[in-house]
């Protein structure tokens, strides 16, 4: 049986804790800038709650200055970004400069009007 010349064992990600490389092709969503673009796309989306939409990232839960839960459609997973002393950190990517952090920064900027530690609905965030 012939081996596929376009793939190698080096290209395959075997670490289950790392994001799968194949899925990054669906939506380029790796850097903070990609997260900002994903946020702008999500804001312009007619259905901000759909997990099956064309949105790369979808906001699931937001508690200002505490944490954000996003759904990454290319990973088909929920991702949590925690804030510690105002600094966001993605628990999935184990990074402070990924797309999930970029999206969260945008949500935080939009939601700065309330700092009571209460979870805000998508409607409250968008209509603020």
C-alpha positions as semicolon CSV with decimal commas, in nm:
position;residue;x (nm);y (nm);z (nm)
1;X;0,000;0,000;0,000
2;X;0,137;0,342;-0,098
3;X;0,178;0,617;0,157
4;X;0,004;0,947;0,093
5;X;0,277;1,190;-0,024
6;X;0,088;1,488;0,119
7;X;0,093;1,365;0,476
8;X;0,360;1,236;0,703
9;X;0,366;1,095;1,050
10;X;0,531;1,423;1,154
11;X;0,223;1,615;1,039
12;X;-0,008;1,410;1,257
13;X;-0,070;1,551;1,603
14;X;-0,074;1,259;1,846
15;X;-0,084;1,458;2,171
16;X;-0,449;1,459;2,290
17;X;-0,385;1,777;2,491
18;X;-0,288;1,977;2,183
19;X;-0,543;2,130;1,945
20;X;-0,585;1,922;1,628
21;X;-0,400;2,076;1,332
22;X;-0,658;1,967;1,071
23;X;-0,934;2,177;1,222
24;X;-0,737;2,501;1,203
25;X;-0,795;2,489;0,829
26;X;-1,170;2,545;0,869
27;X;-1,138;2,882;1,041
28;X;-0,805;3,049;1,085
29;X;-0,831;3,105;1,455
30;X;-0,490;3,103;1,619
31;X;-0,376;3,454;1,712
32;X;-0,528;3,735;1,915
33;X;-0,600;3,913;1,585
34;X;-0,787;3,604;1,460
35;X;-0,993;3,616;1,778
36;X;-1,074;3,982;1,718
37;X;-1,188;3,897;1,364
38;X;-1,393;3,605;1,497
39;X;-1,556;3,842;1,748
40;X;-1,646;4,091;1,475
41;X;-1,790;3,810;1,262
42;X;-1,989;3,684;1,562
43;X;-2,121;4,036;1,637
44;X;-2,246;4,065;1,279
45;X;-2,403;3,720;1,282
46;X;-2,782;3,697;1,276
47;X;-2,772;3,396;1,511
48;X;-2,521;3,454;1,788
49;X;-2,624;3,143;1,983
50;X;-2,597;2,880;1,708
51;X;-2,312;2,635;1,751
52;X;-2,359;2,524;1,389
53;X;-2,320;2,871;1,239
54;X;-2,039;3,005;1,025
55;X;-1,894;3,172;1,333
56;X;-1,549;3,045;1,429
57;X;-1,619;3,120;1,796
58;X;-1,949;3,152;1,980
59;X;-1,996;3,307;2,324
60;X;-2,155;3,060;2,568
61;X;-2,104;3,223;2,907
62;X;-1,953;3,549;3,029
63;X;-1,884;3,673;3,381
64;X;-1,703;4,007;3,360
65;X;-1,353;4,007;3,511
66;X;-1,380;3,635;3,598
67;X;-1,417;3,399;3,303
68;X;-1,560;3,341;2,960
69;X;-1,675;3,016;2,803
70;X;-1,659;3,001;2,424
71;X;-1,752;2,733;2,175
72;X;-1,483;2,682;1,912
73;X;-1,664;2,546;1,606
74;X;-1,347;2,416;1,438
75;X;-1,255;2,217;1,751
76;X;-1,620;2,134;1,831
77;X;-1,537;2,205;2,198
78;X;-1,611;2,450;2,473
79;X;-1,307;2,652;2,575
80;X;-1,270;2,846;2,899
81;X;-1,072;3,166;2,932
82;X;-1,012;3,274;3,292
83;X;-0,915;3,622;3,402
84;X;-0,668;3,672;3,684
85;X;-0,598;4,032;3,784
86;X;-0,743;4,139;3,449
87;X;-0,515;3,910;3,246
88;X;-0,693;3,649;3,032
89;X;-0,551;3,297;3,004
90;X;-0,692;3,022;2,781
91;X;-0,713;2,689;2,962
92;X;-0,738;2,497;2,632
93;X;-0,440;2,649;2,452
94;X;-0,252;2,716;2,776
95;X;-0,175;3,059;2,640
96;X;-0,245;3,427;2,687
97;X;-0,218;3,514;2,317
98;X;-0,451;3,279;2,127
99;X;-0,775;3,354;1,938
100;X;-0,985;3,257;2,240
101;X;-0,809;3,527;2,442
102;X;-0,855;3,781;2,159
103;X;-1,230;3,708;2,147
104;X;-1,252;3,735;2,527
105;X;-1,072;4,071;2,530
106;X;-1,331;4,205;2,286
107;X;-1,620;4,075;2,500
108;X;-1,457;4,224;2,811
109;X;-1,427;4,564;2,642
110;X;-1,792;4,548;2,542
111;X;-1,903;4,436;2,889
112;X;-1,706;4,683;3,103
113;X;-2,028;4,854;3,207
114;X;-2,094;4,591;3,477
115;X;-1,849;4,457;3,732
116;X;-2,080;4,282;3,975
117;X;-1,954;3,929;3,903
118;X;-2,293;3,829;3,761
119;X;-2,317;3,622;3,445
120;X;-2,443;3,835;3,158
121;X;-2,664;3,709;2,878
122;X;-2,566;3,747;2,516
123;X;-2,853;3,994;2,474
124;X;-2,723;4,213;2,759
125;X;-2,374;4,215;2,608
126;X;-2,482;4,290;2,252
127;X;-2,743;4,550;2,349
128;X;-2,512;4,737;2,588
